[in-house]
Amino acid sequence: MFKEKLQPFIDRHEEINRLLSSPEIAGDVKKMTELSKEQSSLAPLVEKAREYLEISEAIEENKAMLSDPEFGELAKEELAELEPKLPKLEEEIKVLMIPKDPNDDKNIYLELRAGAGGDESALFVEDMFKMYLRFAERQGWKVEIVSSSEGTAGGYKELIALIKGEGVYSKLKYEAGTHRVQRVPATETQGRVHTSAITVAVIPEVEDVEVDIKPSDIKMDVYRSSGCGGQSVNTTDSAVRLTHLPTGIVVAIQDEKSQHKNRDKAMKVLKARVYEAMMREQLEETAGQRKLQVGSGDRSEKIRTYNYPQNRLTDHRIGLTLYALDDVMNNGTLELVIDPLIAHAQAEAIQEAGL
């Protein structure tokens, strides 16, 4: 029965409460922090579980009184009010019972790269970044451009941004993959629709303790910056390229005038990419053939098409089609796509867990 699945969570929450008040734990800061985090993560589930059990008990009590000549009618009225609440509560609890992605609360590095389509692809990178920027503003997140490389006809060949805020990864992890655009380029004189593509990577920002990179595993090259950035940027060896020798991952940063600042930025991005590679490897080992490889960082899969002539946006993973492309791109209403993706992922996880 569903009720029996709830008791272990309630028991664990009560156990944590006891442990947190014990003298042994009070002197262990690390253990105290771990338990406090677990307590906080369990609290919403336990609250709903207790409400579910209370309503279930009340329903049983009222059913037992249905034949009572004095209280039967009142019991019937209460049942009519209580019984519809259980299915909704059960669905809410199932979502809370899904094992939480440990990266969900992290900030992210959002990496956009021009792909097939030349100049038009670089222009679409800029359009997509503006869309993500508007979405981030609506969420109350902060966005900082870490590195960028401009296209020959405008836009960006590559852009890396750090996005900070509450639950950033939990929402934007669904953006990783290839995004295809179909529209008439500004340079097209015949009015023909062209197809181009960009790749998006969503990489969780990591703390030093989460990924250990030895200095001997890093090769650093310095070189003269190119492109915009001022006279001192282009005349000194301020640009930095870091190569992680065990994985071959390369990060190049040149936006800052200071070599030291570029190295710091590059090191943070490198650690995040190494962590992402480790995470992807683990996911491939455990996820099997899941339809929605959320957070896998798979940049080869075509996940979405943006058709401007038809004002159509299609997410191919869940078969979602919206005729609101202008709203998503101009106003950053990306939740129109993300919310159904989250619901789909939750439904898959609930099914996998047998809840």
C-alpha positions as CSV (number, residue, x, y, z in Angstrom):
1,M,0.0,0.0,0.0
2,F,1.0,3.6,-0.7
3,K,0.7,4.5,3.0
4,E,3.3,1.9,4.0
5,K,5.9,3.6,1.7
6,L,5.6,6.9,3.7
7,Q,6.4,5.6,7.1
8,P,10.2,5.2,6.5
9,F,10.5,8.8,5.5
10,I,8.7,10.0,8.7
11,D,10.8,7.7,10.8
12,R,14.0,9.0,9.3
13,H,13.0,12.6,9.8
14,E,12.2,11.9,13.5
15,E,15.6,10.1,13.8
16,I,17.4,13.1,12.4
17,N,15.6,15.3,14.9
18,R,16.8,13.1,17.7
19,L,20.4,13.0,16.4
20,L,20.5,16.8,16.0
21,S,19.6,17.3,19.6
22,S,22.2,14.7,20.9
23,P,25.5,15.9,22.5
24,E,27.6,13.6,20.3
25,I,26.4,15.3,17.1
26,A,26.6,18.8,18.5
27,G,30.4,18.7,18.6
28,D,30.7,17.4,15.0
29,V,30.1,20.3,12.6
30,K,30.4,18.2,9.5
31,K,27.9,15.6,10.6
32,M,25.6,18.4,11.9
33,T,25.6,20.1,8.5
34,E,24.9,16.8,6.7
35,L,22.0,16.0,8.9
36,S,20.6,19.5,8.7
37,K,20.6,19.4,4.9
38,E,18.9,16.0,5.0
39,Q,16.4,17.3,7.4
40,S,15.6,20.2,5.2
41,S,15.3,18.0,2.1
42,L,12.9,15.6,3.9
43,A,10.7,18.3,5.5
44,P,8.4,19.0,2.5
45,L,7.8,15.2,2.0
46,V,7.2,14.4,5.6
47,E,4.7,17.3,5.9
48,K,2.7,16.0,3.0
49,A,3.0,12.4,4.2
50,R,1.6,13.3,7.6
51,E,-1.2,15.2,6.0
52,Y,-1.9,12.2,3.7
53,L,-2.0,9.8,6.7
54,E,-4.3,12.1,8.7
55,I,-6.7,12.4,5.9
56,S,-6.6,8.6,5.2
57,E,-7.4,7.9,8.9
58,A,-10.2,10.5,8.9
59,I,-11.7,8.8,5.8
60,E,-11.6,5.4,7.5
61,E,-13.3,6.8,10.6
62,N,-16.0,8.4,8.5
63,K,-16.6,5.3,6.5
64,A,-17.2,3.4,9.7
65,M,-19.8,5.9,10.8
66,L,-21.8,5.8,7.5
67,S,-24.4,3.4,8.9
68,D,-24.8,5.4,12.2
69,P,-28.3,6.9,12.3
70,E,-27.0,10.0,14.2
71,F,-23.7,10.7,12.5
72,G,-24.1,9.0,9.1
73,E,-25.1,12.1,7.2
74,L,-22.3,14.2,8.6
75,A,-19.8,11.4,7.8
76,K,-21.1,11.3,4.2
77,E,-20.5,15.1,3.9
78,E,-17.0,14.8,5.3
79,L,-16.1,12.0,3.0
80,A,-17.2,14.1,0.0
81,E,-14.8,16.7,1.2
82,L,-11.9,14.5,2.2
83,E,-11.7,11.8,-0.5
84,P,-10.9,14.1,-3.5
85,K,-7.9,15.4,-1.6
86,L,-6.0,12.0,-1.5
87,P,-5.2,11.6,-5.2
88,K,-3.8,15.1,-5.5
89,L,-1.7,14.6,-2.4
90,E,-0.5,11.2,-3.6
91,E,0.8,12.7,-6.8
92,E,2.5,15.6,-4.9
93,I,4.2,13.0,-2.6
94,K,5.3,10.8,-5.5
95,V,7.2,13.8,-6.9
96,L,8.8,14.5,-3.6
97,M,9.8,10.9,-3.2
98,I,11.9,11.0,-6.4
99,P,15.6,10.9,-5.5
100,K,16.9,14.5,-5.9
101,D,19.6,15.3,-8.4
102,P,22.5,16.5,-6.3
103,N,23.3,19.2,-8.8
104,D,19.8,20.8,-8.9
105,D,20.7,23.6,-6.5
106,K,23.9,24.5,-8.3
107,N,24.8,27.5,-10.4
108,I,25.8,26.6,-14.0
109,Y,28.1,27.4,-16.8
110,L,26.0,27.9,-19.9
111,E,28.1,27.2,-23.1
112,L,26.6,28.2,-26.5
113,R,28.5,27.3,-29.7
114,A,27.8,28.0,-33.3
115,G,27.5,24.9,-35.4
116,A,26.3,24.2,-38.9
117,G,25.1,27.3,-40.7
118,G,28.1,29.7,-40.6
119,D,27.3,33.3,-39.9
120,E,23.6,32.6,-39.3
121,S,24.5,30.1,-36.6
122,A,26.7,32.7,-34.8
123,L,23.8,35.2,-34.9
124,F,21.5,32.5,-33.4
125,V,23.9,32.0,-30.6
126,E,23.4,35.7,-29.7
127,D,19.6,35.4,-30.0
128,M,19.6,32.3,-27.8
129,F,21.8,34.0,-25.2
130,K,19.4,37.0,-25.1
131,M,16.5,34.6,-24.6
132,Y,18.3,32.9,-21.7
133,L,19.2,36.3,-20.3
134,R,15.5,37.4,-20.3
135,F,14.5,34.0,-18.7
136,A,17.2,34.4,-16.0
137,E,16.0,38.0,-15.2
138,R,12.4,36.7,-14.8
139,Q,13.7,34.1,-12.4
140,G,15.8,36.6,-10.4
141,W,19.1,35.0,-11.4
142,K,22.4,36.8,-12.1
143,V,24.2,36.3,-15.4
144,E,27.9,36.9,-16.0
145,I,29.7,36.4,-19.3
146,V,32.9,34.4,-18.7
147,S,34.2,34.2,-22.2
148,S,33.0,35.1,-25.7
149,S,34.3,34.8,-29.3
150,E,32.6,37.1,-31.8
151,G,31.4,35.9,-35.2
152,T,32.7,37.5,-38.4
153,A,29.3,38.9,-39.3
154,G,28.1,39.5,-35.7
155,G,26.8,37.2,-33.0
156,Y,29.1,34.8,-31.3
157,K,31.0,31.7,-32.4
158,E,31.2,30.8,-28.8
159,L,29.8,32.2,-25.5
160,I,30.2,31.0,-22.0
161,A,28.1,32.5,-19.2
162,L,27.9,31.8,-15.5
163,I,24.3,31.8,-14.2
164,K,23.8,32.1,-10.5
165,G,20.6,31.7,-8.5
166,E,18.2,29.4,-6.8
167,G,17.7,26.1,-8.6
168,V,19.4,27.2,-11.8
169,Y,20.6,23.7,-12.8
170,S,17.3,22.1,-12.0
171,K,15.6,24.1,-14.7
172,L,18.3,24.7,-17.3
173,K,19.7,21.2,-17.4
174,Y,17.0,20.4,-20.0
175,E,18.7,22.7,-22.5
176,A,21.7,20.6,-23.2
177,G,21.9,19.4,-26.8
178,T,21.6,20.7,-30.4
179,H,19.2,23.5,-31.1
180,R,18.1,23.9,-34.8
181,V,16.8,27.2,-36.2
182,Q,14.9,27.6,-39.5
183,R,14.5,31.2,-40.7
184,V,15.4,33.6,-43.5
185,P,18.8,35.1,-42.7
186,A,19.3,38.8,-42.9
187,T,21.8,38.3,-45.7
188,E,19.4,36.2,-47.8
189,T,18.1,38.2,-50.8
190,Q,15.9,35.6,-52.2
191,G,13.8,35.1,-49.1
192,R,14.8,31.5,-48.7
193,V,14.6,29.7,-45.4
194,H,17.9,28.4,-44.1
195,T,18.6,25.8,-41.5
196,S,21.4,26.2,-39.0
197,A,22.2,24.8,-35.6
198,I,24.0,25.6,-32.3
199,T,25.0,23.4,-29.4
200,V,24.2,24.2,-25.8
201,A,26.1,22.7,-22.8
202,V,24.8,23.1,-19.2
203,I,27.5,22.4,-16.7
204,P,27.1,22.6,-13.0
205,E,29.5,24.9,-11.1
206,V,31.5,22.8,-8.6
207,E,33.3,23.5,-5.4
208,D,37.0,22.6,-5.1
209,V,36.2,19.6,-2.8
210,E,34.0,18.0,-5.5
211,V,36.6,17.5,-8.1
212,D,40.3,17.0,-7.4
213,I,42.6,18.2,-10.3
214,K,46.3,17.8,-9.7
215,P,48.6,20.6,-10.9
216,S,50.7,18.0,-12.8
217,D,47.6,17.1,-14.8
218,I,47.3,20.6,-16.3
219,K,49.2,22.1,-19.2
220,M,49.0,25.9,-19.4
221,D,49.7,27.9,-22.5
222,V,49.6,31.7,-22.7
223,Y,49.1,33.7,-25.9
224,R,48.1,37.0,-27.3
225,S,44.4,37.8,-27.2
226,S,42.5,38.4,-30.4
227,G,39.4,40.4,-31.1
228,C,37.9,43.2,-29.0
229,G,39.0,44.1,-25.5
230,G,41.3,47.1,-25.7
231,Q,44.9,47.8,-26.6
232,S,46.5,46.0,-23.6
233,V,44.5,42.8,-24.3
234,N,45.9,42.5,-27.8
235,T,49.5,43.4,-27.0
236,T,50.2,41.2,-24.1
237,D,50.2,37.4,-23.6
238,S,47.1,37.6,-21.3
239,A,45.0,34.8,-22.9
240,V,45.2,31.5,-21.2
241,R,44.6,28.0,-22.5
242,L,44.4,25.1,-20.0
243,T,44.5,21.5,-21.0
244,H,43.5,18.7,-18.6
245,L,45.9,16.0,-19.7
246,P,44.0,12.9,-18.4
247,T,40.8,13.8,-20.3
248,G,42.0,16.1,-23.1
249,I,39.5,18.8,-22.0
250,V,40.7,22.3,-23.1
251,V,39.5,25.7,-21.8
252,A,40.7,29.0,-23.3
253,I,39.8,32.3,-21.8
254,Q,40.9,35.7,-23.1
255,D,38.3,38.2,-22.0
256,E,40.2,39.7,-19.1
257,K,43.2,42.0,-19.5
258,S,45.0,40.2,-16.7
259,Q,46.6,36.7,-17.3
260,H,45.9,35.9,-13.7
261,K,42.2,36.6,-14.0
262,N,41.9,34.7,-17.2
263,R,43.7,31.7,-15.5
264,D,41.3,31.8,-12.5
265,K,38.3,31.8,-14.8
266,A,39.7,29.1,-17.0
267,M,40.4,26.9,-13.9
268,K,36.8,27.2,-12.7
269,V,35.4,26.3,-16.1
270,L,37.9,23.4,-16.4
271,K,36.9,22.0,-13.1
272,A,33.2,22.2,-14.0
273,R,33.9,20.4,-17.4
274,V,35.9,17.7,-15.7
275,Y,33.1,17.2,-13.2
276,E,30.5,17.1,-16.1
277,A,32.6,14.4,-17.9
278,M,32.6,12.3,-14.7
279,M,28.9,12.9,-14.2
280,R,28.1,11.9,-17.8
281,E,30.2,8.7,-17.5
282,Q,28.3,7.7,-14.4
283,L,25.0,8.5,-16.1
284,E,25.8,6.4,-19.1
285,E,26.6,3.5,-16.8
286,T,23.4,3.7,-14.8
287,A,20.7,5.4,-17.0
288,G,20.5,2.7,-19.7
289,Q,18.2,3.7,-22.5
290,R,16.2,6.4,-20.8
291,K,14.3,8.5,-23.3
292,L,15.1,11.8,-21.7
293,Q,18.8,12.0,-20.9
294,V,18.5,15.0,-18.6
295,G,21.7,16.6,-17.5
296,S,23.8,14.3,-19.6
297,G,25.4,17.1,-21.4
298,D,24.8,15.3,-24.7
299,R,25.5,18.0,-27.3
300,S,25.0,15.8,-30.4
301,E,21.3,15.1,-29.9
302,K,18.9,17.5,-31.7
303,I,16.5,18.4,-29.0
304,R,14.6,21.4,-30.3
305,T,13.7,23.2,-33.5
306,Y,12.9,27.0,-33.8
307,N,10.9,27.6,-37.0
308,Y,10.5,31.4,-37.4
309,P,8.2,31.5,-40.5
310,Q,5.6,29.4,-38.6
311,N,6.3,30.9,-35.2
312,R,6.8,27.3,-34.1
313,L,8.9,25.8,-31.4
314,T,9.2,22.0,-31.2
315,D,10.9,20.0,-28.5
316,H,11.6,16.6,-30.1
317,R,12.2,14.7,-26.8
318,I,8.6,14.9,-25.7
319,G,6.9,15.8,-28.9
320,L,5.9,19.3,-27.6
321,T,4.9,21.9,-30.3
322,L,4.1,25.5,-29.4
323,Y,3.1,28.3,-31.8
324,A,4.6,30.9,-29.4
325,L,8.2,31.2,-30.6
326,D,8.1,35.0,-30.6
327,D,7.0,35.0,-27.0
328,V,9.7,32.6,-25.9
329,M,12.5,34.4,-27.8
330,N,11.5,38.0,-27.1
331,N,10.2,37.7,-23.6
332,G,12.2,34.7,-22.2
333,T,9.1,32.6,-21.4
334,L,11.1,29.4,-21.5
335,E,9.0,27.9,-18.8
336,L,6.4,27.1,-21.6
337,V,8.9,24.4,-22.6
338,I,10.7,23.6,-19.4
339,D,7.7,23.0,-17.2
340,P,6.4,20.2,-19.5
341,L,9.9,18.7,-19.7
342,I,10.1,18.7,-15.9
343,A,6.7,17.0,-15.7
344,H,7.7,14.4,-18.2
345,A,11.0,13.7,-16.4
346,Q,9.1,13.3,-13.1
347,A,6.6,11.0,-14.6
348,E,9.4,8.8,-16.0
349,A,11.2,8.8,-12.6
350,I,8.0,7.9,-10.7
351,Q,7.4,5.0,-13.1
352,E,11.0,3.8,-12.8
353,A,10.8,3.9,-9.0
354,G,7.5,1.9,-9.1
355,L,5.7,4.5,-7.0
